[in-house]
Amino acid sequence: MTYLLEARSTNRDVWVLIEFEGRPSPVPWLLPDGSDVYQLIPNGETERLGFVPRFVQSNRGTRLGDLVWTTGAAKIASRRFVDVLESIGATGYRTFPVEVLDRDGQSLGDFVGLAVLDDDTTKDLHFSTGFQFWHFAATDRVVKALRESEVTDLSIKPA
């Protein structure tokens, strides 16, 4: 069975927004070569950015989950979520460094960026819509491992 995973997004849940403070470009989401930061980050191509993506808590919610809502296709995962993926040798993803801060500029915890790589359904994580989206598909074995490890502070629904 395949499941859809995504960050919880009720009014109680923390949402984070990407911050471009200090970016020299007049259009902060474009790199000098014209690449769009909003595409590079969800794809995990952050080595091209020249900076670590920073996400700052919005004025919404206080409940922090294992996946954090970013209002876009970028995915932020807790270290314990990624530890479960690593422990079972899950395929179809990569991680990258991010800063996740509260409204006062303090770290919200141990989080990483999570990029789902493609729509190959033979992989444990894959696109659920054919392209980067806020939810993604996961195999039964991933969901089973997450549940057994009590990593369930996220939305898990049958696909």
N, C-alpha and C positions, 0 to 999 in steps of 0.2 A: 504494500500500500504506500502511496505517496501522500505527504502532508504539505501544507502551506505554513511557513513560519514567517512571523513578522513581529515587530515591536508592538506592544500594547499602546493604544493611542487614545485613551479616555482622558477626560479632564484631570484625573488623578495622576496620570503618568507624566514623567519628565519628557519634554521634547527639547532637542538641542538644534541650534541653527549654526550653519557655518559662518565663521567670522573671517573677514579679509583685512583686518586692521593692519596698517603698515605696508600694504601692497603698493608698489610704486606705479602700477599701471593705472591709466585713467579709467579703464574698465576692469575692475579687480578680478572678475572671473575669467578673463582672457589672459593667457600667457603671451609673451612677445611673439611666439611663433603662430599665434592665433588659436591654439588649443584651448578648449573649454574646460575649466576646472571642474564644472558640474558633471562632466563626462569622465574625466580622468580619475577622480576620487572613487566613484562607485566601481570602476573597473580595476581599482587597486594599482593604478599606474602613477603612484605618488612620487616615485623617484624623479619624474619629469617636472614636478612642481617647483623644486628648490626650497620648499618649506614643508613643515609638518602641518597637515590640516588641523585647524582648531575649530571645535564645536563648543558653543556656549549655551547654557540652559536658558530657555525662553521663560516667559512669565507664566508658564503653564505647568501645573502638576508638581508633585513631590515624590511620587512612587518611582523608584529607579529599578529598571528591569535588566534582564540578561541581554536583551536587545533594546536599544534606545532609539526612539523615533527621531528622524532627522528632517522630516517634511519633504524628503526627496528619495532618490534611489540609493543614496549612500547608506551603508549599514554599519552600525556601531555595535560591537559585541563585548560582553564581559569576558574577562580572562577565563572564568570558570566555564563559560560556554565553549570557548576555543579549546580549553584543556580537554573537554569531553570529545570534541572532534578529533583532536590529536590522539587521544587514548584509544580510539577505535580505528585509527588510520583512515578517517573519512577523506573522500576525494571531492574535487570540484570547487575548491575555494583557495584563497590566499588571504593572509592578513597583512596589515601595514600599520605603522605607528600613527596615532592621532592624539591630540590633547582634547579632553572632555572636561570642561570647567563649569562651575556653578556661576551664578550671577555676580559673585564677588571675586571671581578669578581663581578660586580654589579648585583643585582636582575633585571630580565627582567619583573617582575610583579608578580601578585598573581595567581600562577598556582599550580595544584595538579596533581598527577598521577591518571590516570583513567584506571581501569581494567574492561574489559568486562568478565563476569564470565563463560559463556558457550554458547552452540548452541541452547538453549531452545527458540524456536521461539514464545512462549507465553509470553516471557519477552520483555520489551521495547527496551533493548539493547541486542544483541546477536551476536555470531560469524557469519560472513558472508561466511566464507570458511570452517567451521567445526573446526577451531583452531585459536589461537591468530594470528592476522595479523594486518597490519597497518590500514586497514579499517575495519569497523564493521557495522552491520545492526542496523537500528533504525526504530521504528514504525512511522506511520503517525502522531500520537499524539505528539511524541517527536519533530518531524520536525516542526509541526505546532506551538508548544510552542516556539521553538527556533526562528522561523521566526517572530512570534508575539512579542517576546522580543528583536528582532533585533540582535540576536546572530547568525550571519551568516558569520563570518570571518573564514570559513572552506569550504570544498568541500561537497556538498550535491547532490547526484545523485540518480535517481530511480534505484532500484535493478533489 
